[in-house]
Amino acid sequence: MKYFTKVHFIYDDDSVALIQDMESNEFDTNVVSIHVDEFIDSVSLKYQEIEHLVVSVSQKDINPILSIAHKYNISVGIVPIASRKEQLKNLYCSTKLKENIDIALRDDTKGIDLVEINGELIYSQGIIGTVPLVGDKLKSVRSSFFKTLIYSVKKFFSIELQKFEITTKNGQKITTAGSAIIILNHTKNGFLSKIFKFNQSMRDGKITIIIISPYSVFEYFELLASIFISSKEKKSLPKAMGYLQSESFIINASSSQRVRLDDKKGIKLPLECKVVPEAIKINASEEFWSKNEKITSTKETIKISNLPDSGESVKYMSNHIPFFKSASEERFKELFQILRVDSKLDRIFLVLMVLSTLLASFGLFANSTAVIIGAMLVAPLMIPIVSVSMGFLRGDTNIISDSLMKIGVGVLVALISSATLAFFLPNFELTSEMRSRINPTLLDLAVAIFSGIAAAYSKSFKQISQNLAGVAIAVALVPPLAVAGIGLGYGELYTFLGAFLLFFTNLVGIIIAAVTTFWLLGFSNVVKSKKSVAFILVLILGVSYPLYISYDNMISKYQISKKLKEYRFLVNNKYIIVDNATVIFYGDTKVVNLDLAVRESLNRDDFEELKLDIERLFDEKLFIKTQVKYIS
């Protein structure tokens, strides 16, 4: 093996320890050691003396050194230190320093291709547009990975697709839309090599450009997952990506785009990209050369089936991409036709409303959960609620008015049906199933929201059984309406108001969740009607305050009950233990039901004293009911 007789060793502060190993090499090579800063400043004066460079510097300093090597036709060998793992990986270097020095000093160099863009060589990559967390060297400008991540996440929701026009060496013209184009010198061992095998060599005379074109933020997350999580190369391209390979490209965009070549910014479009064959001669390991074989084929590669065509480009251009992919025209028309029919009032809807309400009412009177569930499965009220949600999203006044009419008539029918039944069954007290539906809280709103998500999602996909929506929605609507009607039948305003507030809470939660779900599924980029937005906000404000009060009351109930069960009362020298305590609110009145355990009988004075002790404990007036159990 032949070795260079003289080389210049370029080191930095981290690799200064290699000087001795380089200068004491066993190949009789004369090594002149120069710090990287001094070399870059003085190379123009000394380049005629330099035949070969051996470099051990950071990545940011390698690019200017390679530029110098290309300019003055100097060959290069690279000896990475152990901490520079990326260099070791990219060059397929050994972990043994002596082996790497041996390779770097050999007089056995081969040329590798570089890419020239608008007259500037790139040694890593060029980027047109924005690709958060991919390709951008944000760590160097952000103080921590966490801040880099936050910065990039913000970028996710500002991704826009722009029109790109690309012309290949053979004259093929491609018009598409994307958020970015990445121009690569090579993909070996890079982030993008993890998601697809690009069949690229640093000696193939080709440029590879990758077009990132996510239809949605979610699709971009999937792309990132392929890059950062997957450890295996894929046989097919991810949905959000296309790529081309040719000897040269001309790239233009419909609007001004950020262009970055390595660390250089402010480059103007259009970009003229071409390969510079064997631009630099380097030393490298046998494995490196086996991975980068010489290829002379002029055949171009075009893989763009995942990208928007010229017609779709117009649809996506200059808008922030939605969280989920926009629904296709066919899917949207199909769903919209169904929802228009669903918004119309008909006899079947009225019959099912009467039957489901009466069934729910009998279940409430019988205190039977099974019967109530049966009513939930029959109830049709979820149908117009989903329709009105799409109407609000799309600003369709016909669907909104028809759906609200259908909901209003359905509510009226339910109240009349349950009130009439209560009128003919006047001797029943409120059961636990009824009482559980007259004090709604913010937790009930949360249940309604998830029910609305289930309804809208299942309605959006015809392959999902519609019964799923019936179970999810009816559980939140029919029973409280039946309780409200029973309250009317009994003339109990408090029962009616509490149960109707629960129904209204569920109605609002379902509408809000369904509108949001349809939006996320891509049926509209925005809520198109300002009146719809205002109406939804009024609904939210309308239920928020009473629900907050009710939630606060629930917390108060829990605290009172917990404290009473933990407390031991001594009344007139008699110990009283609270076995159980429940609290019920009737307007502003708190009714405390106590189960007491005592050893001695209690008289009227004892009860009065106990009441005073409890009121002093909570510093408020309470209405107390007691049930006494005597223990030995």
TIDOBA-497025 format. One line per 3 residues: number of its first residue (from 1); for each residue x, y, z of C-alpha. Coordinates in steps of 0.1 Angstrom, whole numbers, padded with zeros to 4 digits, m for minus. Each point is the difference from the previous one (the first is absolute). Layout:
% residues N
NUM	X,Y,Z; ... .
END
This chain:
% residues 632
1	0000,0000,0000; 0013,0034,m0010; m0002,0030,0025 .
4	0004,0037,m0005; 0034,0014,0007; m0013,0032,0015 .
7	m0034,0010,0013; m0015,0030,0019; m0020,m0010,0031 .
10	m0028,0023,0009; m0012,m0002,0036; m0022,0019,0024 .
13	m0001,0005,0038; m0017,m0034,0005; 0024,m0020,m0022 .
16	0033,0015,0011; 0009,m0032,0017; 0003,m0017,m0034 .
19	0030,0021,m0010; 0025,m0024,0016; m0016,m0031,m0016 .
22	0000,0017,m0034; 0036,0012,0001; 0014,m0033,0013 .
25	m0017,m0021,m0026; 0017,m0032,m0012; m0002,0008,m0037 .
28	0028,0026,m0002; m0025,0027,m0010; 0010,0035,0009 .
31	m0029,0016,0019; m0004,0038,0003; m0025,0008,0027 .
34	m0021,0032,m0003; m0029,0012,0021; m0032,0003,m0021 .
37	m0004,0037,0006; 0036,0007,m0011; m0004,m0022,m0030 .
40	m0032,0017,m0013; 0016,0034,0004; 0033,m0008,m0018 .
43	m0008,m0028,m0025; m0001,0024,m0029; 0037,0007,0006 .
46	0010,m0036,0005; m0023,m0020,m0023; 0029,m0008,m0025 .
49	0018,m0018,0028; m0029,m0022,0009; m0005,m0034,m0017 .
52	m0023,m0017,0025; m0020,0010,0031; m0008,m0022,0030 .
55	m0028,0016,0019; m0013,m0005,0035; m0025,0028,0007 .
58	m0036,0005,0008; m0027,m0001,m0027; m0004,0037,m0002 .
61	0037,0003,m0010; 0001,m0029,m0024; m0022,0018,m0026 .
64	0024,0030,m0005; 0030,m0023,m0001; m0017,m0021,m0027 .
67	m0007,0032,m0019; 0037,0009,0002; 0009,m0036,m0011 .
70	m0023,0003,m0031; 0013,0035,m0009; 0037,m0010,0001 .
73	m0004,m0036,m0011; 0013,m0015,0033; m0009,m0035,0011 .
76	m0014,m0006,0035; 0001,m0027,0027; m0022,0003,0032 .
79	0009,m0014,0034; m0030,0004,0023; 0006,m0001,0038 .
82	m0021,m0024,0020; m0025,0027,0012; m0009,0009,m0036 .
85	m0022,m0030,m0005; m0019,0014,m0030; 0033,0003,m0020 .
88	0010,m0035,0010; m0033,m0013,m0012; m0002,0020,m0033 .
91	0036,m0010,m0010; m0004,m0037,0012; 0031,0006,0021 .
94	0016,m0025,0024; m0001,0007,0037; 0037,m0006,0000 .
97	0020,0033,m0004; 0030,m0017,m0017; m0021,m0015,m0027 .
100	m0016,0034,m0008; 0034,0017,m0001; 0013,m0028,m0023 .
103	m0029,0006,m0025; 0003,0038,0002; 0037,0000,m0009 .
106	m0003,m0024,m0030; 0008,0013,m0034; m0031,m0017,m0013 .
109	m0028,0025,m0005; m0032,m0001,m0020; m0023,0028,m0011 .
112	m0035,0006,0014; m0027,0021,m0015; m0013,0033,0014 .
115	m0030,0020,m0008; 0003,0036,m0013; m0030,0024,0005 .
118	0001,0034,m0017; 0038,m0003,m0002; 0004,m0010,0037 .
121	0011,m0035,0010; m0020,m0017,0028; 0016,m0026,0023 .
124	m0030,m0010,0020; m0034,0012,m0013; m0022,0028,m0013 .
127	m0034,0008,0013; m0028,0019,m0017; m0029,0008,0023 .
130	m0007,m0014,0035; 0005,m0035,0014; m0003,0002,0038 .
133	0024,m0024,0018; 0013,m0014,m0033; 0031,0015,m0015 .
136	0000,0033,0018; 0030,0004,0022; m0020,0016,0028 .
139	0021,m0014,0029; 0028,0024,m0010; m0023,0030,0004 .
142	m0021,m0012,0030; 0014,m0003,0035; m0015,m0034,0007 .
145	m0017,m0029,m0017; m0032,0008,0019; m0001,0035,m0014 .
148	0008,m0014,m0035; m0030,m0024,0004; m0023,0028,0011 .
151	0011,0022,m0029; m0006,m0028,m0024; m0034,m0010,0014 .
154	m0011,0036,m0006; 0012,m0003,m0036; m0022,m0031,m0005 .
157	m0031,0021,0001; 0013,0026,m0024; 0010,m0024,m0028 .
160	m0013,0011,m0034; 0002,m0018,m0033; 0014,0020,m0029 .
163	0000,m0007,m0037; 0034,m0014,m0013; 0010,m0002,m0036 .
166	0029,m0024,m0007; 0017,m0007,m0033; 0024,m0030,m0003 .
169	0031,m0004,m0022; m0020,m0019,m0026; m0026,0027,m0001 .
172	m0028,m0016,0021; m0021,0027,0017; m0016,m0007,0034 .
175	m0026,0023,0016; m0010,m0009,0035; m0005,0016,0035 .
178	0021,m0005,0030; 0012,0015,0033; 0036,m0005,m0009 .
181	0025,m0014,m0024; 0033,m0015,0014; 0029,m0002,m0025 .
184	0024,m0027,0011; 0036,m0006,m0006; m0006,m0035,0012 .
187	m0024,m0018,0024; 0023,m0026,0015; m0004,m0002,0037 .
190	m0021,0031,0001; m0033,0004,0017; m0019,m0005,m0033 .
193	0018,m0032,m0007; m0020,m0016,0029; m0033,0002,m0018 .
196	0009,m0010,m0035; 0028,m0015,m0020; 0008,0026,m0026 .
199	0026,m0021,m0020; 0024,0029,0000; 0037,0000,m0003 .
202	0025,0029,0004; 0014,m0011,m0033; m0031,m0005,m0021 .
205	0000,0034,m0018; m0035,0008,0014; m0017,0025,0023 .
208	m0028,m0012,0022; m0028,0024,0009; m0026,m0009,0026 .
211	m0034,0018,0000; m0018,0002,0033; m0037,0004,m0005 .
214	m0022,m0009,0030; m0037,0004,m0006; m0005,0005,0038 .
217	0019,0007,0032; m0008,m0036,0011; 0016,m0014,m0032 .
220	0031,0021,0008; 0001,m0016,0034; m0001,m0034,m0017 .
223	0029,0010,m0021; 0020,0010,0031; m0008,m0032,0017 .
226	0014,m0019,m0031; 0032,0020,0003; 0006,0001,0038 .
229	m0016,m0033,0012; 0004,m0025,m0028; 0033,m0018,m0002 .
232	m0006,m0018,m0034; 0000,0014,m0035; m0035,m0001,m0016 .
235	m0006,m0015,m0034; m0026,0026,m0008; 0001,0038,0004 .
238	m0020,0016,0028; m0033,0017,m0010; 0015,0035,0004 .
241	0030,m0005,m0022; 0012,m0002,m0036; 0035,0000,m0015 .
244	0018,0005,m0033; 0035,m0008,m0013; 0016,0016,m0030 .
247	0033,0015,m0011; m0014,0035,0004; m0032,0019,0010 .
250	m0014,0034,m0003; m0023,0007,0030; m0024,0029,0003 .
253	m0029,0008,0025; m0032,0020,m0003; 0010,0024,0028 .
256	0031,0011,0018; 0013,m0029,0020; 0028,m0002,0026 .
259	0030,m0017,m0016; 0029,m0014,0020; 0031,m0016,m0015 .
262	0021,m0016,0028; 0003,0030,0024; m0005,0026,m0027 .
265	m0033,0019,m0001; m0016,0026,m0023; 0004,m0019,m0032 .
268	m0024,0011,m0027; m0023,m0022,m0022; 0001,m0016,m0025 .
271	0027,m0025,0009; 0021,m0015,m0027; 0014,m0033,0014 .
274	0026,m0022,m0017; 0024,m0027,0009; 0037,0007,0001 .
277	0015,m0035,m0007; 0030,m0010,0021; 0002,0035,0015 .
280	0022,m0011,0029; 0024,m0029,0004; m0001,m0017,0034 .
283	0014,m0029,0020; m0026,m0023,0014; m0005,m0036,0013 .
286	m0008,m0029,m0022; m0035,m0001,0014; m0006,0036,m0009 .
289	0010,m0007,m0037; m0022,m0032,m0001; m0029,0022,0012 .
292	0008,0026,m0027; 0008,m0019,m0031; 0006,0018,m0033 .
295	m0032,0002,m0021; m0002,0014,m0035; m0037,m0004,m0008 .
298	m0017,0032,m0013; m0035,m0014,0008; m0022,0024,0020 .
301	m0021,m0011,0030; m0034,0017,0007; m0021,m0012,0029 .
304	m0028,0026,0005; m0032,m0021,0004; m0004,0011,0036 .
307	0002,0037,m0009; m0029,0023,m0010; m0005,0003,m0038 .
310	m0004,0034,m0017; m0038,0000,0007; 0004,m0008,0037 .
313	0029,0025,0003; m0025,0029,m0004; m0022,m0014,0028 .
316	0029,m0002,0025; 0022,0029,m0009; 0005,0030,0023 .
319	m0021,m0013,0028; 0011,m0016,0033; m0005,m0037,m0003 .
322	m0028,m0014,0022; 0006,m0022,0030; m0015,m0029,m0019 .
325	m0001,m0005,m0038; m0028,0019,m0017; m0029,m0023,m0009 .
328	m0002,m0009,m0037; m0028,0016,m0020; m0017,m0034,m0004 .
331	0001,m0007,0037; m0012,0035,0009; m0029,m0001,m0025 .
334	m0011,m0035,0013; 0000,0011,0036; m0017,0033,m0007 .
337	m0028,m0016,m0019; m0006,m0024,0030; 0000,0029,0025 .
340	m0024,0021,m0021; m0025,m0029,0002; 0007,m0005,0037 .
343	m0009,0037,0007; m0035,m0004,m0014; m0029,m0006,0025 .
346	m0020,m0032,m0007; m0025,m0024,0015; 0025,m0027,0009 .
349	0021,0025,0021; m0031,0011,0019; m0011,m0036,0007 .
352	0034,m0010,0012; 0002,0031,0022; m0033,m0009,0017 .
355	0010,m0037,0005; 0035,0007,0012; m0012,0026,0025 .
358	m0028,m0021,0014; 0024,m0030,0003; 0025,0022,0018 .
361	m0027,0014,0023; m0012,m0035,0010; 0037,m0009,0006 .
364	0004,0030,0022; m0031,m0007,0020; 0010,m0036,0004 .
367	0035,0011,0009; 0012,m0025,m0026; 0033,0007,m0018 .
370	m0006,m0028,m0025; m0033,0016,m0012; 0016,0034,m0003 .
373	0028,m0014,m0021; m0027,m0015,m0023; m0014,0035,m0005 .
376	0034,0013,m0009; 0003,m0025,m0029; m0034,0011,m0014 .
379	0005,0038,0003; 0005,0018,m0034; 0009,0035,0014 .
382	0037,m0004,m0009; m0008,0001,m0037; m0010,0037,m0003 .
385	0027,0010,0025; 0027,m0013,m0023; m0016,0017,m0029 .
388	m0002,0034,0017; 0037,m0004,0009; 0010,m0003,m0036 .
391	m0024,0029,m0008; 0019,0022,0025; 0033,m0011,m0014 .
394	m0009,0007,m0037; m0023,0030,0007; m0029,m0018,m0017 .
397	m0031,0019,0012; m0025,m0026,m0015; 0016,m0029,0020 .
400	0002,0021,0031; m0036,0011,m0001; m0014,m0034,m0009 .
403	0021,m0017,0027; m0008,0024,0027; m0037,m0003,m0009 .
406	0003,m0038,0003; 0018,0002,0033; m0025,0025,0014 .
409	m0030,m0022,m0010; 0017,m0031,0014; 0007,0017,0033 .
412	m0036,0012,0002; m0014,m0034,m0008; 0023,m0016,0027 .
415	m0011,0025,0027; m0037,m0005,m0008; 0003,m0038,m0001 .
418	0018,m0003,0034; m0021,0028,0016; m0032,m0018,m0010 .
421	0012,m0033,0013; 0010,0017,0033; m0035,0016,0002 .
424	m0016,m0035,0000; 0026,m0014,0025; m0002,0026,0027 .
427	0009,m0021,0031; 0036,m0007,m0009; 0029,0017,0017 .
430	0032,0009,m0018; 0022,m0030,m0004; 0038,m0001,0002 .
433	0002,m0002,m0038; m0021,0033,m0002; 0020,0018,0028 .
436	0033,m0009,m0018; m0012,0021,m0030; m0010,0033,0017 .
439	0034,0013,0011; 0022,0001,m0031; 0037,0011,0003 .
442	0030,0006,m0022; 0006,m0037,0000; m0033,m0005,m0019 .
445	0012,0025,m0026; 0032,m0021,m0004; m0021,m0031,m0006 .
448	m0021,0019,m0026; 0031,0011,m0018; 0014,m0035,m0004 .
451	m0034,m0011,m0011; 0000,0027,m0027; 0034,m0012,m0012 .
454	m0013,m0035,m0003; m0031,0011,m0019; 0017,0022,m0025 .
457	0029,m0025,m0006; m0024,m0030,m0006; m0022,0021,m0023 .
460	0031,0009,m0021; 0008,m0035,m0008; m0027,m0022,m0015 .
463	0019,m0032,0009; m0005,0008,0037; m0033,m0012,0014 .
466	m0024,0029,0007; m0012,m0018,0031; 0033,0012,0017 .
469	m0013,0035,m0003; m0034,m0009,0014; 0015,m0016,0031 .
472	0024,0029,0005; m0025,0028,m0004; m0033,m0013,0012 .
475	0015,m0008,0034; 0005,0038,0005; m0033,0013,m0013 .
478	m0032,m0021,0005; 0001,m0007,0037; 0005,0036,0011 .
481	m0028,0011,m0023; m0023,m0026,0015; 0009,0012,0035 .
484	m0007,0036,m0010; m0034,m0010,m0013; m0007,m0019,0032 .
487	0009,0031,0019; m0026,0020,m0021; m0026,m0027,0006 .
490	0005,0002,0038; 0003,0038,m0001; 0035,m0002,0015 .
493	0019,0029,m0016; 0033,m0009,0016; m0001,m0035,m0015 .
496	m0009,0014,m0034; 0027,0026,0000; 0027,m0023,0012 .
499	m0008,m0028,m0024; m0005,0024,m0030; 0034,0017,0009 .
502	0016,m0035,m0003; m0017,m0005,m0034; 0010,0034,m0012 .
505	0036,m0006,0012; 0002,m0032,m0019; m0015,0016,m0031 .
508	0026,0028,0001; 0029,m0024,0007; m0010,m0022,m0029 .
511	m0004,0028,m0025; 0034,0015,0010; 0018,m0033,m0002 .
514	m0017,m0010,m0033; 0009,0033,m0016; 0036,m0004,0011 .
517	0002,m0036,m0011; m0014,0008,m0035; 0025,0028,m0003 .
520	0029,m0023,0010; m0011,m0026,m0024; 0004,0026,m0028 .
523	m0036,0008,m0009; 0008,0037,0002; 0032,0019,0007 .
526	m0019,0025,0022; m0034,0006,0015; m0013,0020,m0029 .
529	m0029,0019,0017; 0008,0027,0026; m0036,m0003,0012 .
532	0006,m0037,0006; 0031,0009,0021; m0019,0026,0020 .
535	m0029,m0024,0006; 0024,m0028,0012; 0018,0025,0023 .
538	m0034,0011,0015; m0009,m0037,0006; 0033,m0006,0018 .
541	m0004,0031,0022; m0037,m0010,0006; 0009,m0033,0016 .
544	0034,0008,0015; m0011,0020,0030; m0028,m0023,0013 .
547	0023,m0030,m0006; 0028,0016,0019; m0024,0007,0029 .
550	m0012,m0035,m0001; 0035,m0014,m0001; 0010,0022,0029 .
553	m0031,m0013,0019; 0012,m0036,m0008; 0033,0007,0015 .
556	m0017,0016,0030; m0022,m0031,0004; 0031,m0022,0000 .
559	0019,0021,0025; m0030,0001,0024; m0007,m0037,m0003 .
562	0037,m0009,0005; 0004,0023,0030; m0031,m0013,0017 .
565	0010,m0036,m0004; 0034,0007,0015; m0013,0020,0029 .
568	m0011,m0014,0034; m0027,0020,0018; m0003,0002,0038 .
571	m0035,0013,0008; m0011,0002,0037; 0026,m0026,0008 .
574	m0013,m0023,m0027; 0023,m0011,m0028; m0016,0001,m0035 .
577	0016,m0016,m0031; m0009,0010,m0035; m0002,m0032,m0021 .
580	m0010,0017,m0032; m0007,0036,m0011; m0015,0012,m0033 .
583	m0007,0035,m0010; m0028,0012,m0024; m0004,0036,m0013 .
586	m0035,0014,m0004; 0007,0035,m0013; 0020,0017,0027 .
589	m0010,m0025,0027; 0024,m0028,0009; m0017,m0031,0013 .
592	0023,m0024,0019; m0012,m0036,0004; 0019,m0017,0029 .
595	0001,m0036,0010; 0010,0000,0037; 0013,m0027,0022 .
598	m0005,0005,0038; 0001,m0021,0032; m0025,0020,0020 .
601	m0034,0014,m0011; m0001,0036,m0012; m0027,0025,0010 .
604	m0011,0032,m0016; 0026,0021,0019; 0027,m0024,m0013 .
607	m0010,0005,m0036; m0002,0038,0004; 0035,0000,0015 .
610	0013,m0023,m0028; m0015,0024,m0026; 0017,0030,0016 .
613	0034,m0019,0002; m0002,m0009,m0037; m0009,0036,m0010 .
616	0028,0013,0021; 0023,m0025,m0017; m0008,0014,m0035 .
619	m0010,0035,0010; m0032,m0001,m0020; m0037,m0008,0004 .
622	m0009,m0036,m0009; m0032,m0020,m0003; 0007,m0033,0017 .
625	m0018,m0033,m0002; 0011,m0029,0022; m0004,m0037,0002 .
628	0012,m0016,0032; 0014,m0035,0005; 0007,m0012,0035 .
631	0030,m0022,0006; 0011,m0019,0031 .
END
